[in-house]
Amino acid sequence: MLASIGWDPQVWEDPMAFKPERFLGSSGGEEGFDLRGSREIKMMPFGAGRRICPASGLAVLHLEYFVANLVWKFEWRAVEGDDVDLSEKQEFTIVMKNPLHAHVIPRI
């Protein structure tokens, strides 16, 4: 069963916990996850090897389109009382030290 790869405690630390930050990479400078399964197979959203989904590029393109529409169709504001702090820290790339919290309002 493909889902059991994602639940394997020998592969993932605390596999049943919701931790999206595990895909952001480590401080060692490596990528967070391998989408195509060319280095190691920890997850296979599009399959791997010869059986990889031929439309994986199209799927990623649609995901980018979806995010662009979120930005276009909604007004994003910082939560009141929450100061916007633009200080940075080094991880795989430069990221915000204190992440933003957003209030989302549909554009009319």
C-alpha positions as CSV (number, residue, x, y, z in Angstrom):
1,M,0.0,0.0,0.0
2,L,1.5,3.3,-1.1
3,A,0.1,5.2,2.0
4,S,2.2,2.9,4.3
5,I,5.4,4.6,2.9
6,G,4.1,7.9,4.5
7,W,3.4,6.2,7.8
8,D,6.8,4.4,8.2
9,P,8.5,5.6,11.4
10,Q,11.9,4.4,10.1
11,V,11.5,7.0,7.2
12,W,9.6,9.8,8.9
13,E,10.0,11.2,12.5
14,D,6.5,11.1,14.1
15,P,4.8,10.1,10.8
16,M,1.2,10.5,12.1
17,A,1.6,14.1,13.2
18,F,0.7,17.0,10.9
19,K,4.1,18.7,10.4
20,P,4.2,20.4,7.0
21,E,7.5,22.0,7.9
22,R,9.2,18.6,7.4
23,F,9.1,19.3,3.6
24,L,10.9,22.6,3.9
25,G,14.3,21.0,4.1
26,S,17.0,20.8,6.8
27,S,19.7,23.1,7.8
28,G,22.2,20.8,5.9
29,G,21.3,22.5,2.7
30,E,19.5,19.7,1.0
31,E,16.1,20.0,-0.7
32,G,13.0,19.3,1.4
33,F,11.7,16.4,-0.7
34,D,12.3,14.8,-4.0
35,L,9.0,15.0,-6.0
36,R,10.3,12.7,-8.8
37,G,11.8,9.9,-6.6
38,S,15.2,10.2,-8.2
39,R,17.3,10.3,-5.0
40,E,15.2,8.3,-2.5
41,I,11.6,7.5,-2.3
42,K,9.9,8.9,0.8
43,M,6.7,10.0,-0.9
44,M,5.5,9.5,-4.4
45,P,2.7,12.0,-5.3
46,F,3.3,11.3,-9.0
47,G,4.9,7.8,-8.9
48,A,8.6,7.2,-9.5
49,G,10.9,5.7,-12.1
50,R,9.5,4.5,-15.4
51,R,6.0,4.6,-14.0
52,I,6.0,8.3,-13.1
53,C,2.9,10.3,-14.1
54,P,3.5,11.9,-17.5
55,A,1.4,14.9,-16.5
56,S,3.3,15.7,-13.3
57,G,4.7,18.9,-14.9
58,L,1.1,19.9,-15.8
59,A,-0.1,19.2,-12.2
60,V,2.6,21.5,-10.8
61,L,1.7,24.1,-13.3
62,H,-1.9,24.0,-12.2
63,L,-0.9,24.3,-8.6
64,E,1.0,27.4,-9.4
65,Y,-2.0,28.7,-11.3
66,F,-4.2,28.0,-8.3
67,V,-1.9,29.9,-5.9
68,A,-1.8,32.8,-8.4
69,N,-5.7,32.9,-8.4
70,L,-5.7,33.0,-4.5
71,V,-3.5,36.1,-4.7
72,W,-5.6,37.7,-7.4
73,K,-9.1,37.0,-6.0
74,F,-8.5,37.6,-2.3
75,E,-7.2,40.5,-0.4
76,W,-4.5,39.4,2.1
77,R,-4.0,41.5,5.3
78,A,-2.0,41.0,8.4
79,V,-4.0,40.1,11.5
80,E,-4.7,43.2,13.7
81,G,-2.4,43.6,16.6
82,D,0.2,41.4,14.8
83,D,3.2,43.5,13.7
84,V,4.8,42.6,10.4
85,D,8.4,41.7,11.2
86,L,10.6,41.5,8.1
87,S,13.6,40.1,9.8
88,E,15.1,37.0,8.2
89,K,16.9,33.8,9.1
90,Q,18.9,31.4,7.0
91,E,17.5,27.9,6.3
92,F,17.6,26.2,2.9
93,T,16.8,29.7,1.6
94,I,16.2,33.0,3.4
95,V,12.9,32.8,5.3
96,M,11.0,35.1,7.6
97,K,12.1,34.8,11.3
98,N,8.5,35.3,12.4
99,P,5.9,34.0,9.8
100,L,3.0,36.2,8.8
101,H,-0.5,35.5,9.9
102,A,-3.1,36.6,7.3
103,H,-6.7,37.8,7.3
104,V,-8.2,36.8,3.9
105,I,-11.0,38.9,2.3
106,P,-12.7,38.1,-1.0
107,R,-12.1,40.9,-3.7
108,I,-15.4,42.3,-5.1
